[in-house]
Amino acid sequence: MDRRRLSPRECDVQPSDAPPDPEKGHRRTRADHNPGASNVFVNCGIPMGLLCLTLDMFKGFFPVYMACRTVDIREICFAAVIVAPVLGHAIAPLNGFHGGKCISTAFGVMIALIPITPIGFVLAFLYIFFSVIVKINPVRYRSILTFALFGVISVIWLSEVGKFPIAVGCGAVSATALLRHTKFFSFIPEESCEKLSEASSTENQL
């Protein structure tokens, strides 16, 4: 076990922030510096990756699940409850404003909403469709297309059935994910993006 002292910076991490490398003494991150579950899968293996994926999803699930039991879902303030976990994961003010891509957290929110609306299945279907049937690469473009379509479908559908606060919340989740996947809100230099794409292609072949 690594018994070295942790600095304050290392204590301020997201669940999926890659742990320090005990041999090199620094965080093990990919070229995108994204503190997401995919980072952990690559650097720490499947068990730790699944753990961090679960924690990221739970971060979105728990507050929305509790709010559904204590807050009037017909009030517009419920939209803020829906988007808050996703926005917090994307911005990550306690992690130097270097947040994750918020995909796992968004799915956690959608799972919490299942007793109210099955809209989360639309997001899952879109991701599976563009990953298996009509493959969109790189993953960033796949996520942009998925959340763009999900945002339009969820706002129209939920508004039509009289669930306007949830429609606003799902629209805000989609907007947050879209912005987080654009180059404007990305901390990845263009050269690193190209190297990351090449690295990802190599990993998929192994």
N, C-alpha and C positions, 0 to 999 in steps of 0.2 A: 504493500500500500504506500502511496505517496504521502509522506508526512510533512511536506513543506507547508509553510504558512500561506494561506490564501489572502490575496490582496483584496481591498474593497471592491475593485473592478470585477474580480472573479466571483464575488458573492452576488453581484448584481447581474443575474442572467435570466433568460427565459427558459422554460422547461426543455426546449429543444436546442438550446445553445450547446455546442459541442464541448465536452469536458476537456480539461487540460491534458496534454500528452505528458505522462509521467517521465518519459525519457528526455523529451526536448524542453519541457517546462513552459509550454505555451499552448494556446487553444489550437485544436486541429480543425481547420475550416477549409472549405473548398474555395475555388476562385471567386465565387459570388458573395462570400462573407455572409451568407444568409443563415440566421439562427433557426433553421427549420428542421423538421424531422428527417428530410432527405439527407441533410448534412450528417446527422447522427447515424443513419443507415450506412452511409458510405464509410465513415471514419470509425464507427464503434461497433458495427455489426447489427444483425437483425433483432436480437433481444432488446438492446438499448434503443434501437430505432422504433420498435413497437411500443416500448414504454413511453418514449417522448411523443410519439404520435397520439397515444391515448391521452396523455396529459394535455396536449394542445387541443384535442377535441373536447376534453372535459372542461377546459377553460372556457369554451364557448357554450357547452351544454349546461353546466351547473347554474350560472346566474340567470339564464333565460328560463330554465326549468323552475327555479324558485320563484321567479317573477310571475310565471304563469299561475302559480298557486296563491300569490299575495297581491298582485297588481291587476287592476281592471284592464284587460287586453283591448277594450274598446276605446281607451284613452290614447291620444296621440303620443303620450310620453312612453308608451310601450315600444314605440319604434326606436327610441333611444336605447332602451334595454337590449333590443335585438342587435343593434349595430355596435354597441359599446365594446363587447369582448373582441370583435373583429378589428375594430378601429384601434383598440389598445395593443393588439398583437402586431398590427401593421406599423404603427408609429413607434411603439416601445420606448417611451420617454425614459424609463429606468435602465435602458440598455443603449444609451447614447443615440436614441432615435434611429437605430438600425434594427428594424423589426423584420418579421418573417413575411412570407407571401400570403398568410392567413387562410389558406385553403382548408387545412384541417380544422381550424377554429370555426370557419364558416359552416362546415359540415356538422360540427358539434351543436351549433345554434339551430340548424335545420332539424336535427334529431330531437332537440327539445321541443320544437314546434309541431312534431308529428301528431300529438293529441288534438291540436287545433286545426292544422292544415297539412296535407300531404305534399306541400310544395317542395320539400326537400328531395323528394324522389325525382323531381324534374331536374334538379342540379346533378343528382347522381346519374341519371340517364344521359344527360348531355356529356358528362365527363367520360362515361363508358362509350358512348357513341363516337366521340371524337378521339378516343384512345384505341378502340378496337375495330370499329366498322369503317369509319372515315378517319384515318390517322392524320392528325395535324401535328407537325413538328416545326420548330422545337416546342417544348412543353409550355413555354411562355406564351406563344401564340395560341396554343390550345386553351390555356386558362383564360386568355383575353376573350376569345370567341365564346367560350362556355359561359363566363360570367356576364358577357354582354347579352347573350340570348336569354339567360336566366333572369336578368334584370328586367328585360322587356316583358317576358312571359309572366313573371311573378307580379309585377305591378298591374298589368292588365287583368290577369285572372283574379287576384285577390281583391282588386277594386270592384270587379263585377259581382263578386259574392259578398260584398259589404264588409270586408276586413281591411279597411283602409290603413289603419296603423301598422298592420303587419305588412301590407304592400309597401308602405314607406320604408319600413325597417329592412325588408328584403332588397328594395331598390338601393338603399344606403349601403348594405353589405356588398352588393354587386359593384357599386361605384367605388367603394374602398378597395376591393380586390382588383378592379380594373386599373385604378391609379397606381396601386402598389406594383403592378406588373408592367407599367409603362417605363420608358427610359428616363422620363422626367423625375420620377420618384425612385429610380434605381440608383444604388451606390456602386454599380458595376461599370467599370470603364469598358468601352467598346472592344478593346483588345482582349480583356478578360472574358467578355461574353463569347468571343470566337473560340478562345481556348477552352472555355467551359463546355461549349457545344461539342468540340472535338473530344474532350475528355468523356462526356456523357455518352457519345457514340461508341467510344472504346469500351466503356463499362458495360453497355448493353450487349456488346458482342462477346464479352467474357462469360 
